[in-house]
Amino acid sequence: MSDAPIPSRVAWSVRDFCSHFSVSRATVYRAFDAGLLVRLKLGRKTLIPDDSVQAWWSSIQKAG
């Protein structure tokens, strides 16, 4: 994984998150269920707050 900074935004769509981090939707939903990522619903759209993404990324880098 790269040490490049993650682009900052208010929230990420599941699609954008999957694309940026090269993970599957199933991986994202497992992370939601495990409490590793926060899920926000806006109507039918599922969003991931940026602070949750930044915390997840920090934990991945510490573990790896």
PDB file with one MODEL, atoms N, CA, C and O in Angstrom:
MODEL        1
ATOM      1  N   MET A   1       0.832  -1.183   0.000  1.00  0.00           N
ATOM      2  CA  MET A   1       0.000   0.000   0.000  1.00  0.00           C
ATOM      3  C   MET A   1       0.875   1.243   0.000  1.00  0.00           C
ATOM      4  O   MET A   1       1.990   1.234   0.520  1.00  0.00           O
ATOM      5  N   SER A   2       0.376   2.267  -0.565  1.00  0.00           N
ATOM      6  CA  SER A   2       1.110   3.514  -0.712  1.00  0.00           C
ATOM      7  C   SER A   2       1.050   4.346   0.567  1.00  0.00           C
ATOM      8  O   SER A   2       0.095   4.258   1.339  1.00  0.00           O
ATOM      9  N   ASP A   3       2.092   5.156   0.774  1.00  0.00           N
ATOM     10  CA  ASP A   3       2.102   6.089   1.900  1.00  0.00           C
ATOM     11  C   ASP A   3       1.527   7.440   1.503  1.00  0.00           C
ATOM     12  O   ASP A   3       1.546   8.378   2.300  1.00  0.00           O
ATOM     13  N   ALA A   4       1.019   7.551   0.286  1.00  0.00           N
ATOM     14  CA  ALA A   4       0.437   8.807  -0.188  1.00  0.00           C
ATOM     15  C   ALA A   4      -0.787   9.156   0.645  1.00  0.00           C
ATOM     16  O   ALA A   4      -1.524   8.265   1.066  1.00  0.00           O
ATOM     17  N   PRO A   5      -1.011  10.448   0.888  1.00  0.00           N
ATOM     18  CA  PRO A   5      -2.182  10.838   1.678  1.00  0.00           C
ATOM     19  C   PRO A   5      -3.485  10.462   0.974  1.00  0.00           C
ATOM     20  O   PRO A   5      -3.568  10.433  -0.254  1.00  0.00           O
ATOM     21  N   ILE A   6      -4.478  10.180   1.777  1.00  0.00           N
ATOM     22  CA  ILE A   6      -5.804   9.856   1.265  1.00  0.00           C
ATOM     23  C   ILE A   6      -6.512  11.171   0.952  1.00  0.00           C
ATOM     24  O   ILE A   6      -6.473  12.087   1.773  1.00  0.00           O
ATOM     25  N   PRO A   7      -7.157  11.293  -0.205  1.00  0.00           N
ATOM     26  CA  PRO A   7      -7.902  12.522  -0.487  1.00  0.00           C
ATOM     27  C   PRO A   7      -8.975  12.759   0.573  1.00  0.00           C
ATOM     28  O   PRO A   7      -9.681  11.831   0.969  1.00  0.00           O
ATOM     29  N   SER A   8      -9.093  13.990   1.025  1.00  0.00           N
ATOM     30  CA  SER A   8     -10.067  14.309   2.065  1.00  0.00           C
ATOM     31  C   SER A   8     -11.393  14.728   1.445  1.00  0.00           C
ATOM     32  O   SER A   8     -11.427  15.462   0.458  1.00  0.00           O
ATOM     33  N   ARG A   9     -12.475  14.257   2.032  1.00  0.00           N
ATOM     34  CA  ARG A   9     -13.829  14.630   1.636  1.00  0.00           C
ATOM     35  C   ARG A   9     -14.716  14.498   2.864  1.00  0.00           C
ATOM     36  O   ARG A   9     -14.282  13.947   3.876  1.00  0.00           O
ATOM     37  N   VAL A  10     -15.911  14.976   2.801  1.00  0.00           N
ATOM     38  CA  VAL A  10     -16.826  14.870   3.939  1.00  0.00           C
ATOM     39  C   VAL A  10     -17.222  13.418   4.152  1.00  0.00           C
ATOM     40  O   VAL A  10     -17.215  12.926   5.280  1.00  0.00           O
ATOM     41  N   ALA A  11     -17.566  12.736   3.070  1.00  0.00           N
ATOM     42  CA  ALA A  11     -17.963  11.330   3.155  1.00  0.00           C
ATOM     43  C   ALA A  11     -17.661  10.647   1.826  1.00  0.00           C
ATOM     44  O   ALA A  11     -17.579  11.293   0.782  1.00  0.00           O
ATOM     45  N   TRP A  12     -17.500   9.339   1.887  1.00  0.00           N
ATOM     46  CA  TRP A  12     -17.195   8.521   0.719  1.00  0.00           C
ATOM     47  C   TRP A  12     -18.397   7.648   0.403  1.00  0.00           C
ATOM     48  O   TRP A  12     -19.038   7.115   1.310  1.00  0.00           O
ATOM     49  N   SER A  13     -18.704   7.500  -0.869  1.00  0.00           N
ATOM     50  CA  SER A  13     -19.688   6.488  -1.251  1.00  0.00           C
ATOM     51  C   SER A  13     -18.991   5.132  -1.172  1.00  0.00           C
ATOM     52  O   SER A  13     -17.763   5.057  -1.226  1.00  0.00           O
ATOM     53  N   VAL A  14     -19.764   4.080  -1.047  1.00  0.00           N
ATOM     54  CA  VAL A  14     -19.179   2.738  -1.016  1.00  0.00           C
ATOM     55  C   VAL A  14     -18.422   2.494  -2.321  1.00  0.00           C
ATOM     56  O   VAL A  14     -17.331   1.925  -2.313  1.00  0.00           O
ATOM     57  N   ARG A  15     -18.997   2.918  -3.421  1.00  0.00           N
ATOM     58  CA  ARG A  15     -18.351   2.718  -4.732  1.00  0.00           C
ATOM     59  C   ARG A  15     -16.997   3.421  -4.796  1.00  0.00           C
ATOM     60  O   ARG A  15     -16.011   2.825  -5.228  1.00  0.00           O
ATOM     61  N   ASP A  16     -16.943   4.693  -4.367  1.00  0.00           N
ATOM     62  CA  ASP A  16     -15.676   5.434  -4.393  1.00  0.00           C
ATOM     63  C   ASP A  16     -14.648   4.806  -3.461  1.00  0.00           C
ATOM     64  O   ASP A  16     -13.470   4.704  -3.805  1.00  0.00           O
ATOM     65  N   PHE A  17     -15.096   4.386  -2.284  1.00  0.00           N
ATOM     66  CA  PHE A  17     -14.202   3.745  -1.322  1.00  0.00           C
ATOM     67  C   PHE A  17     -13.608   2.472  -1.920  1.00  0.00           C
ATOM     68  O   PHE A  17     -12.398   2.255  -1.857  1.00  0.00           O
ATOM     69  N   CYS A  18     -14.465   1.634  -2.501  1.00  0.00           N
ATOM     70  CA  CYS A  18     -14.010   0.378  -3.114  1.00  0.00           C
ATOM     71  C   CYS A  18     -13.012   0.648  -4.231  1.00  0.00           C
ATOM     72  O   CYS A  18     -11.992  -0.032  -4.340  1.00  0.00           O
ATOM     73  N   SER A  19     -13.305   1.621  -5.042  1.00  0.00           N
ATOM     74  CA  SER A  19     -12.433   1.956  -6.161  1.00  0.00           C
ATOM     75  C   SER A  19     -11.079   2.472  -5.677  1.00  0.00           C
ATOM     76  O   SER A  19     -10.038   2.046  -6.177  1.00  0.00           O
ATOM     77  N   HIS A  20     -11.090   3.380  -4.712  1.00  0.00           N
ATOM     78  CA  HIS A  20      -9.849   3.988  -4.233  1.00  0.00           C
ATOM     79  C   HIS A  20      -8.947   2.973  -3.532  1.00  0.00           C
ATOM     80  O   HIS A  20      -7.732   2.980  -3.728  1.00  0.00           O
ATOM     81  N   PHE A  21      -9.542   2.103  -2.718  1.00  0.00           N
ATOM     82  CA  PHE A  21      -8.745   1.165  -1.924  1.00  0.00           C
ATOM     83  C   PHE A  21      -8.662  -0.234  -2.540  1.00  0.00           C
ATOM     84  O   PHE A  21      -8.057  -1.133  -1.957  1.00  0.00           O
ATOM     85  N   SER A  22      -9.261  -0.416  -3.703  1.00  0.00           N
ATOM     86  CA  SER A  22      -9.240  -1.714  -4.406  1.00  0.00           C
ATOM     87  C   SER A  22      -9.739  -2.853  -3.522  1.00  0.00           C
ATOM     88  O   SER A  22      -9.102  -3.900  -3.405  1.00  0.00           O
ATOM     89  N   VAL A  23     -10.893  -2.621  -2.906  1.00  0.00           N
ATOM     90  CA  VAL A  23     -11.540  -3.659  -2.095  1.00  0.00           C
ATOM     91  C   VAL A  23     -12.944  -3.894  -2.641  1.00  0.00           C
ATOM     92  O   VAL A  23     -13.497  -3.055  -3.352  1.00  0.00           O
ATOM     93  N   SER A  24     -13.504  -5.033  -2.301  1.00  0.00           N
ATOM     94  CA  SER A  24     -14.850  -5.365  -2.775  1.00  0.00           C
ATOM     95  C   SER A  24     -15.914  -4.744  -1.872  1.00  0.00           C
ATOM     96  O   SER A  24     -15.637  -4.335  -0.745  1.00  0.00           O
ATOM     97  N   ARG A  25     -17.130  -4.686  -2.396  1.00  0.00           N
ATOM     98  CA  ARG A  25     -18.269  -4.226  -1.589  1.00  0.00           C
ATOM     99  C   ARG A  25     -18.454  -5.143  -0.382  1.00  0.00           C
ATOM    100  O   ARG A  25     -18.777  -4.676   0.710  1.00  0.00           O
ATOM    101  N   ALA A  26     -18.253  -6.435  -0.576  1.00  0.00           N
ATOM    102  CA  ALA A  26     -18.404  -7.388   0.532  1.00  0.00           C
ATOM    103  C   ALA A  26     -17.422  -7.066   1.655  1.00  0.00           C
ATOM    104  O   ALA A  26     -17.769  -7.166   2.832  1.00  0.00           O
ATOM    105  N   THR A  27     -16.202  -6.682   1.297  1.00  0.00           N
ATOM    106  CA  THR A  27     -15.201  -6.308   2.302  1.00  0.00           C
ATOM    107  C   THR A  27     -15.662  -5.087   3.086  1.00  0.00           C
ATOM    108  O   THR A  27     -15.509  -5.033   4.306  1.00  0.00           O
ATOM    109  N   VAL A  28     -16.223  -4.111   2.388  1.00  0.00           N
ATOM    110  CA  VAL A  28     -16.713  -2.899   3.051  1.00  0.00           C
ATOM    111  C   VAL A  28     -17.849  -3.239   4.013  1.00  0.00           C
ATOM    112  O   VAL A  28     -17.864  -2.759   5.146  1.00  0.00           O
ATOM    113  N   TYR A  29     -18.787  -4.053   3.578  1.00  0.00           N
ATOM    114  CA  TYR A  29     -19.922  -4.393   4.436  1.00  0.00           C
ATOM    115  C   TYR A  29     -19.493  -5.270   5.616  1.00  0.00           C
ATOM    116  O   TYR A  29     -20.102  -5.198   6.683  1.00  0.00           O
ATOM    117  N   ARG A  30     -18.459  -6.092   5.444  1.00  0.00           N
ATOM    118  CA  ARG A  30     -17.907  -6.838   6.587  1.00  0.00           C
ATOM    119  C   ARG A  30     -17.268  -5.867   7.581  1.00  0.00           C
ATOM    120  O   ARG A  30     -17.387  -6.045   8.793  1.00  0.00           O
ATOM    121  N   ALA A  31     -16.591  -4.839   7.063  1.00  0.00           N
ATOM    122  CA  ALA A  31     -15.993  -3.824   7.935  1.00  0.00           C
ATOM    123  C   ALA A  31     -17.075  -3.051   8.687  1.00  0.00           C
ATOM    124  O   ALA A  31     -16.890  -2.720   9.858  1.00  0.00           O
ATOM    125  N   PHE A  32     -18.201  -2.760   8.035  1.00  0.00           N
ATOM    126  CA  PHE A  32     -19.330  -2.136   8.735  1.00  0.00           C
ATOM    127  C   PHE A  32     -19.798  -3.038   9.872  1.00  0.00           C
ATOM    128  O   PHE A  32     -19.945  -2.587  11.008  1.00  0.00           O
ATOM    129  N   ASP A  33     -20.028  -4.306   9.566  1.00  0.00           N
ATOM    130  CA  ASP A  33     -20.547  -5.256  10.557  1.00  0.00           C
ATOM    131  C   ASP A  33     -19.581  -5.463  11.718  1.00  0.00           C
ATOM    132  O   ASP A  33     -20.007  -5.707  12.847  1.00  0.00           O
ATOM    133  N   ALA A  34     -18.273  -5.367  11.442  1.00  0.00           N
ATOM    134  CA  ALA A  34     -17.257  -5.548  12.482  1.00  0.00           C
ATOM    135  C   ALA A  34     -17.005  -4.262  13.271  1.00  0.00           C
ATOM    136  O   ALA A  34     -16.263  -4.276  14.253  1.00  0.00           O
ATOM    137  N   GLY A  35     -17.616  -3.153  12.850  1.00  0.00           N
ATOM    138  CA  GLY A  35     -17.420  -1.881  13.538  1.00  0.00           C
ATOM    139  C   GLY A  35     -16.132  -1.173  13.143  1.00  0.00           C
ATOM    140  O   GLY A  35     -15.706  -0.242  13.826  1.00  0.00           O
ATOM    141  N   LEU A  36     -15.506  -1.602  12.048  1.00  0.00           N
ATOM    142  CA  LEU A  36     -14.263  -0.978  11.600  1.00  0.00           C
ATOM    143  C   LEU A  36     -14.507   0.285  10.786  1.00  0.00           C
ATOM    144  O   LEU A  36     -13.639   1.155  10.711  1.00  0.00           O
ATOM    145  N   LEU A  37     -15.678   0.388  10.181  1.00  0.00           N
ATOM    146  CA  LEU A  37     -16.087   1.576   9.434  1.00  0.00           C
ATOM    147  C   LEU A  37     -17.486   1.976   9.884  1.00  0.00           C
ATOM    148  O   LEU A  37     -18.311   1.125  10.215  1.00  0.00           O
ATOM    149  N   VAL A  38     -17.743   3.276   9.893  1.00  0.00           N
ATOM    150  CA  VAL A  38     -19.060   3.802  10.251  1.00  0.00           C
ATOM    151  C   VAL A  38     -19.889   3.938   8.980  1.00  0.00           C
ATOM    152  O   VAL A  38     -19.400   4.398   7.948  1.00  0.00           O
ATOM    153  N   ARG A  39     -21.141   3.532   9.074  1.00  0.00           N
ATOM    154  CA  ARG A  39     -22.061   3.586   7.931  1.00  0.00           C
ATOM    155  C   ARG A  39     -23.124   4.647   8.202  1.00  0.00           C
ATOM    156  O   ARG A  39     -23.756   4.650   9.258  1.00  0.00           O
ATOM    157  N   LEU A  40     -23.314   5.544   7.240  1.00  0.00           N
ATOM    158  CA  LEU A  40     -24.393   6.530   7.299  1.00  0.00           C
ATOM    159  C   LEU A  40     -25.327   6.270   6.133  1.00  0.00           C
ATOM    160  O   LEU A  40     -24.878   5.990   5.021  1.00  0.00           O
ATOM    161  N   LYS A  41     -26.617   6.363   6.380  1.00  0.00           N
ATOM    162  CA  LYS A  41     -27.599   6.198   5.308  1.00  0.00           C
ATOM    163  C   LYS A  41     -28.212   7.563   5.021  1.00  0.00           C
ATOM    164  O   LYS A  41     -28.641   8.273   5.930  1.00  0.00           O
ATOM    165  N   LEU A  42     -28.244   7.909   3.757  1.00  0.00           N
ATOM    166  CA  LEU A  42     -28.890   9.128   3.296  1.00  0.00           C
ATOM    167  C   LEU A  42     -29.862   8.683   2.221  1.00  0.00           C
ATOM    168  O   LEU A  42     -29.505   8.556   1.050  1.00  0.00           O
ATOM    169  N   GLY A  43     -31.103   8.448   2.641  1.00  0.00           N
ATOM    170  CA  GLY A  43     -32.057   7.818   1.733  1.00  0.00           C
ATOM    171  C   GLY A  43     -31.592   6.403   1.451  1.00  0.00           C
ATOM    172  O   GLY A  43     -31.387   5.617   2.376  1.00  0.00           O
ATOM    173  N   ARG A  44     -31.424   6.074   0.184  1.00  0.00           N
ATOM    174  CA  ARG A  44     -30.944   4.744  -0.194  1.00  0.00           C
ATOM    175  C   ARG A  44     -29.425   4.672  -0.289  1.00  0.00           C
ATOM    176  O   ARG A  44     -28.859   3.588  -0.432  1.00  0.00           O
ATOM    177  N   LYS A  45     -28.767   5.823  -0.210  1.00  0.00           N
ATOM    178  CA  LYS A  45     -27.309   5.886  -0.382  1.00  0.00           C
ATOM    179  C   LYS A  45     -26.599   5.590   0.931  1.00  0.00           C
ATOM    180  O   LYS A  45     -26.971   6.112   1.982  1.00  0.00           O
ATOM    181  N   THR A  46     -25.576   4.751   0.860  1.00  0.00           N
ATOM    182  CA  THR A  46     -24.735   4.452   2.015  1.00  0.00           C
ATOM    183  C   THR A  46     -23.446   5.243   1.880  1.00  0.00           C
ATOM    184  O   THR A  46     -22.768   5.177   0.854  1.00  0.00           O
ATOM    185  N   LEU A  47     -23.114   5.993   2.925  1.00  0.00           N
ATOM    186  CA  LEU A  47     -21.908   6.815   2.935  1.00  0.00           C
ATOM    187  C   LEU A  47     -21.012   6.416   4.097  1.00  0.00           C
ATOM    188  O   LEU A  47     -21.476   5.892   5.111  1.00  0.00           O
ATOM    189  N   ILE A  48     -19.724   6.673   3.930  1.00  0.00           N
ATOM    190  CA  ILE A  48     -18.734   6.414   4.975  1.00  0.00           C
ATOM    191  C   ILE A  48     -18.102   7.760   5.318  1.00  0.00           C
ATOM    192  O   ILE A  48     -17.461   8.369   4.461  1.00  0.00           O
ATOM    193  N   PRO A  49     -18.270   8.240   6.561  1.00  0.00           N
ATOM    194  CA  PRO A  49     -17.687   9.530   6.929  1.00  0.00           C
ATOM    195  C   PRO A  49     -16.164   9.503   6.780  1.00  0.00           C
ATOM    196  O   PRO A  49     -15.524   8.485   7.046  1.00  0.00           O
ATOM    197  N   ASP A  50     -15.597  10.621   6.358  1.00  0.00           N
ATOM    198  CA  ASP A  50     -14.157  10.681   6.121  1.00  0.00           C
ATOM    199  C   ASP A  50     -13.352  10.367   7.375  1.00  0.00           C
ATOM    200  O   ASP A  50     -12.314   9.712   7.281  1.00  0.00           O
ATOM    201  N   ASP A  51     -13.799  10.814   8.547  1.00  0.00           N
ATOM    202  CA  ASP A  51     -13.026  10.521   9.760  1.00  0.00           C
ATOM    203  C   ASP A  51     -12.967   9.016  10.032  1.00  0.00           C
ATOM    204  O   ASP A  51     -11.980   8.524  10.579  1.00  0.00           O
ATOM    205  N   SER A  52     -14.009   8.292   9.657  1.00  0.00           N
ATOM    206  CA  SER A  52     -14.006   6.840   9.792  1.00  0.00           C
ATOM    207  C   SER A  52     -13.009   6.214   8.814  1.00  0.00           C
ATOM    208  O   SER A  52     -12.304   5.267   9.162  1.00  0.00           O
ATOM    209  N   VAL A  53     -12.953   6.742   7.599  1.00  0.00           N
ATOM    210  CA  VAL A  53     -12.001   6.245   6.597  1.00  0.00           C
ATOM    211  C   VAL A  53     -10.569   6.497   7.063  1.00  0.00           C
ATOM    212  O   VAL A  53      -9.716   5.616   6.960  1.00  0.00           O
ATOM    213  N   GLN A  54     -10.307   7.700   7.576  1.00  0.00           N
ATOM    214  CA  GLN A  54      -8.957   8.034   8.045  1.00  0.00           C
ATOM    215  C   GLN A  54      -8.540   7.129   9.205  1.00  0.00           C
ATOM    216  O   GLN A  54      -7.399   6.671   9.251  1.00  0.00           O
ATOM    217  N   ALA A  55      -9.457   6.869  10.144  1.00  0.00           N
ATOM    218  CA  ALA A  55      -9.154   5.985  11.277  1.00  0.00           C
ATOM    219  C   ALA A  55      -8.900   4.561  10.798  1.00  0.00           C
ATOM    220  O   ALA A  55      -7.977   3.898  11.271  1.00  0.00           O
ATOM    221  N   TRP A  56      -9.717   4.091   9.858  1.00  0.00           N
ATOM    222  CA  TRP A  56      -9.534   2.747   9.295  1.00  0.00           C
ATOM    223  C   TRP A  56      -8.170   2.641   8.623  1.00  0.00           C
ATOM    224  O   TRP A  56      -7.448   1.665   8.829  1.00  0.00           O
ATOM    225  N   TRP A  57      -7.818   3.640   7.823  1.00  0.00           N
ATOM    226  CA  TRP A  57      -6.545   3.628   7.111  1.00  0.00           C
ATOM    227  C   TRP A  57      -5.372   3.617   8.097  1.00  0.00           C
ATOM    228  O   TRP A  57      -4.398   2.895   7.885  1.00  0.00           O
ATOM    229  N   SER A  58      -5.453   4.404   9.165  1.00  0.00           N
ATOM    230  CA  SER A  58      -4.396   4.417  10.184  1.00  0.00           C
ATOM    231  C   SER A  58      -4.245   3.053  10.831  1.00  0.00           C
ATOM    232  O   SER A  58      -3.126   2.591  11.057  1.00  0.00           O
ATOM    233  N   SER A  59      -5.365   2.404  11.129  1.00  0.00           N
ATOM    234  CA  SER A  59      -5.298   1.081  11.765  1.00  0.00           C
ATOM    235  C   SER A  59      -4.708   0.044  10.814  1.00  0.00           C
ATOM    236  O   SER A  59      -3.993  -0.857  11.252  1.00  0.00           O
ATOM    237  N   ILE A  60      -4.997   0.160   9.521  1.00  0.00           N
ATOM    238  CA  ILE A  60      -4.438  -0.761   8.527  1.00  0.00           C
ATOM    239  C   ILE A  60      -2.926  -0.575   8.434  1.00  0.00           C
ATOM    240  O   ILE A  60      -2.183  -1.554   8.364  1.00  0.00           O
ATOM    241  N   GLN A  61      -2.474   0.664   8.434  1.00  0.00           N
ATOM    242  CA  GLN A  61      -1.039   0.927   8.315  1.00  0.00           C
ATOM    243  C   GLN A  61      -0.285   0.461   9.552  1.00  0.00           C
ATOM    244  O   GLN A  61       0.840  -0.028   9.436  1.00  0.00           O
ATOM    245  N   LYS A  62      -0.883   0.601  10.742  1.00  0.00           N
ATOM    246  CA  LYS A  62      -0.235   0.132  11.971  1.00  0.00           C
ATOM    247  C   LYS A  62      -0.137  -1.386  11.989  1.00  0.00           C
ATOM    248  O   LYS A  62       0.859  -1.947  12.446  1.00  0.00           O
ATOM    249  N   ALA A  63      -1.176  -2.046  11.488  1.00  0.00           N
ATOM    250  CA  ALA A  63      -1.211  -3.511  11.489  1.00  0.00           C
ATOM    251  C   ALA A  63      -0.272  -4.096  10.436  1.00  0.00           C
ATOM    252  O   ALA A  63       0.276  -5.182  10.625  1.00  0.00           O
ATOM    253  N   GLY A  64      -0.087  -3.384   9.337  1.00  0.00           N
ATOM    254  CA  GLY A  64       0.683  -3.912   8.218  1.00  0.00           C
ATOM    255  C   GLY A  64       2.104  -3.553   8.296  1.00  0.00           C
ATOM    256  O   GLY A  64       2.884  -3.927   7.420  1.00  0.00           O
TER     257      GLY A  64
ENDMDL
END
